[in-house]
Amino acid sequence: MPFTKPAYRVTMASLTVETFLTAGPDIERAQYSVLAGLQSIKDDFARTAIYPHLGELIELHSSLDTLQGQLGEIRDALPTEIESVDLEQNEVVYSKPSEDFGPMGRLTQLIEWAMPRIKETIEEGRTIFEFVDGSLKIEEVGILPNYTEEGYLMVPDREADELCVLRYHMSIVTRANERYRGLRTTLVKRMPDRRVVPPQHIKLELTKERPDLPNPATYYVDTDISFPFDATVMPIAKRKLMRHLFASGSTG
């Protein structure tokens, strides 16, 4: 009977910049929508499932911070009116634009209210990330070749009692006119995690099955934690491998 990974469904929370831009005049209703989205994410964090939520929240916080700055610049650029003349100081006192200047004022108010709550939720996710990251150990399998930008990564799925074998490839990713390294993985196979078959033996089988990599760079993730695989363990394992490759100077 083939081994199959049990389904794990991560709740998808609808919380984006659009949530704020389309909030409308009802601030309380908008706040309720934000709180509902954050609570949905916290529910997944309580199940130790942190992706894709953690990355999306960090990006949302950054986008709102940028938007908040832009709204401040717009407010500062609004025309001012003479409020009074200080004859003693020989100065003209100008009135500042009202804090509540229509839709932009409400948007500013909503963002200022939401930012600390989003940051608090991010910290919850980061706490789980740091715990899992500290529980994963990257081990090199056999002798590594000089070329390590492509190879195999073995990650145990303790919940399913399986070993997930992936092929990885370092690539250049272009986004917003910026280029940076990315790690692309494809599933090779899942196999029973008997824990008695050494990774070196699995590596030898891979070279026979896929001769295009006769001496592949191969890494094994040693861990005993039983956290959600797709939503936590696997994304963190990939990030840990990238850091390992950069730290060893393997990525050129």
C-alpha positions in Angstrom: 0.0 0.0 0.0 1.5 3.4 -1.0 2.2 5.8 1.8 0.3 9.0 1.6 0.6 12.2 3.7 -2.4 13.0 5.8 -4.2 16.1 4.7 -3.6 19.3 6.8 -5.6 22.3 5.9 -4.4 25.7 6.8 -7.1 28.3 7.3 -6.8 31.0 4.7 -7.3 34.4 6.2 -8.3 37.3 4.0 -6.1 40.1 5.3 -4.3 42.2 2.8 -3.6 45.8 2.0 -6.9 45.8 0.1 -8.6 45.1 3.4 -7.5 48.6 4.5 -7.9 50.4 1.2 -11.5 49.3 0.7 -12.5 49.6 4.4 -14.9 52.4 3.8 -16.3 54.9 6.3 -17.2 52.4 9.0 -14.1 52.2 11.1 -15.5 49.8 13.6 -16.5 47.3 10.9 -13.1 47.6 9.3 -11.5 46.9 12.7 -13.7 43.9 13.1 -12.5 42.5 9.7 -8.9 43.0 10.7 -9.4 41.3 14.1 -11.2 38.4 12.5 -8.3 38.0 10.0 -5.7 38.1 12.7 -7.7 35.7 14.9 -7.9 33.2 12.0 -4.1 33.4 11.7 -3.6 33.0 15.4 -5.7 29.9 15.3 -3.3 28.4 12.8 -0.3 29.6 14.9 -1.9 27.8 17.9 -1.7 24.6 15.8 2.0 25.5 15.1 1.2 26.1 11.4 2.9 29.3 10.5 3.2 29.4 6.7 2.2 31.1 4.5 0.7 33.4 7.1 4.0 34.6 8.7 5.6 35.7 5.4 2.4 37.4 4.3 2.0 39.2 7.6 5.6 40.5 7.5 4.9 41.8 3.9 1.6 43.3 5.0 3.3 45.1 7.9 6.0 46.5 5.6 3.4 47.6 3.0 1.3 49.4 5.6 4.3 51.1 7.1 5.2 52.4 3.6 1.5 53.5 3.0 1.5 55.2 6.4 4.5 57.2 5.5 3.0 58.2 2.1 -0.2 59.3 3.8 1.9 61.5 6.2 3.6 63.1 3.2 0.3 63.9 1.6 -1.0 65.4 4.8 2.1 67.6 5.2 1.7 68.7 1.6 -1.9 69.9 2.0 -2.5 73.6 1.8 -2.4 75.5 5.1 -4.3 78.5 6.4 -3.2 81.5 8.4 -4.4 81.0 12.0 -2.9 84.0 13.7 0.0 86.4 13.7 2.5 86.4 16.6 3.6 90.1 16.7 6.0 89.5 19.6 7.9 86.8 17.6 7.1 88.4 14.3 5.8 85.1 13.0 2.8 83.9 11.1 1.1 80.9 12.6 -0.4 78.5 10.1 -3.1 75.9 11.0 -2.2 72.3 10.4 -4.5 70.1 8.4 -7.1 68.2 10.5 -6.1 64.7 11.5 -9.4 63.6 10.1 -9.4 64.7 6.5 -11.9 62.4 4.9 -11.1 58.9 3.6 -7.3 59.4 4.0 -7.8 60.3 7.7 -9.9 57.2 8.3 -7.3 55.1 6.5 -4.6 56.6 8.6 -6.6 55.9 11.8 -7.2 52.3 10.8 -3.5 51.6 10.0 -2.3 53.2 13.2 -4.8 51.0 15.1 -3.8 47.8 13.3 0.0 48.1 13.1 0.7 47.0 16.7 -1.8 44.2 16.5 -0.2 42.9 13.3 3.2 43.2 14.9 2.1 41.2 17.9 0.8 38.4 15.7 4.0 38.4 13.7 6.0 37.9 17.0 3.8 34.9 17.8 4.7 33.4 14.5 8.4 34.2 14.9 8.5 32.5 18.3 7.3 29.3 16.7 9.7 29.8 13.7 12.7 30.2 16.1 11.8 27.1 18.1 11.4 24.9 15.0 14.5 26.4 13.4 16.5 25.6 16.5 15.1 22.0 16.4 16.3 21.3 12.9 19.9 20.3 12.2 21.3 20.2 8.7 23.6 17.2 8.1 25.8 16.7 5.0 25.4 13.2 3.6 28.6 11.7 2.3 31.3 13.7 0.6 30.1 16.9 -0.9 31.0 17.8 -4.5 32.4 21.3 -5.4 29.0 22.1 -7.1 26.3 22.3 -4.5 23.8 24.6 -6.2 21.8 21.5 -7.1 21.2 18.3 -5.1 18.9 16.5 -2.7 17.3 17.4 0.6 15.8 14.8 2.9 13.3 16.0 5.5 11.5 13.6 7.9 7.7 14.2 8.2 7.2 12.9 11.8 3.4 13.4 11.7 3.1 11.0 8.7 6.1 8.9 9.7 7.6 9.4 6.3 10.8 10.7 4.8 10.3 13.4 2.1 13.1 13.4 -0.5 13.3 16.6 -2.6 15.6 17.8 -5.4 16.7 21.4 -4.9 18.1 23.9 -7.3 19.5 27.3 -6.5 18.3 30.0 -8.9 18.2 33.7 -9.5 14.9 35.3 -8.8 13.9 38.7 -10.1 11.3 40.7 -8.3 10.7 44.5 -8.3 13.8 45.0 -10.4 15.9 43.2 -7.7 17.8 40.0 -8.2 18.4 37.5 -5.4 19.0 33.8 -4.8 16.0 31.5 -4.5 15.7 27.8 -3.7 13.4 25.8 -5.9 12.4 22.2 -4.8 10.6 19.4 -6.5 9.3 16.3 -4.7 11.3 13.1 -5.7 9.5 10.7 -3.5 8.1 9.9 -0.1 9.1 6.8 1.6 8.5 5.1 5.0 10.7 6.7 7.6 12.1 3.5 9.1 15.0 5.4 10.7 17.2 2.3 10.1 18.0 3.1 6.5 21.0 5.5 6.6 20.8 8.6 4.5 24.0 7.5 2.7 22.1 4.4 1.4 19.3 6.6 0.1 21.8 8.9 -1.6 23.3 5.9 -3.4 19.8 4.8 -4.6 19.2 8.3 -5.9 22.4 8.3 -7.9 21.3 5.0 -9.5 17.8 6.2 -10.2 18.9 9.7 -11.5 22.3 9.4 -13.1 22.3 13.0 -14.3 23.7 13.8 -10.8 26.4 11.2 -10.3 27.7 12.7 -7.1 24.9 15.0 -5.8 25.2 17.4 -2.9 22.9 15.8 -0.4 21.6 17.1 2.9 19.5 15.4 5.7 17.5 17.4 8.2 17.7 15.7 11.6 14.6 16.5 13.8 12.2 14.8 16.2 9.5 17.4 16.3 6.0 16.5 15.0 4.8 19.8 13.6 2.8 20.4 10.4 5.0 19.5 7.6 3.9 21.7 4.7 3.0 24.7 6.9 6.0 24.7 9.2 8.8 22.1 8.9 9.4 22.1 5.2 9.5 25.9 4.7 11.8 26.3 7.6 14.0 23.4 6.5 14.4 25.1 3.1 15.4 28.4 4.6 17.9 26.6 6.9 19.4 24.8 3.9 19.8 28.2 2.1 21.6 29.7 5.1 23.8 26.6 5.3 24.8 26.9 1.6 25.5 30.6 2.0 27.5 30.1 5.2 29.6 27.4 3.6 30.3 29.7 0.6 28.7 27.1 -1.7 26.5 29.5 -3.6 29.2 31.5 -5.3 
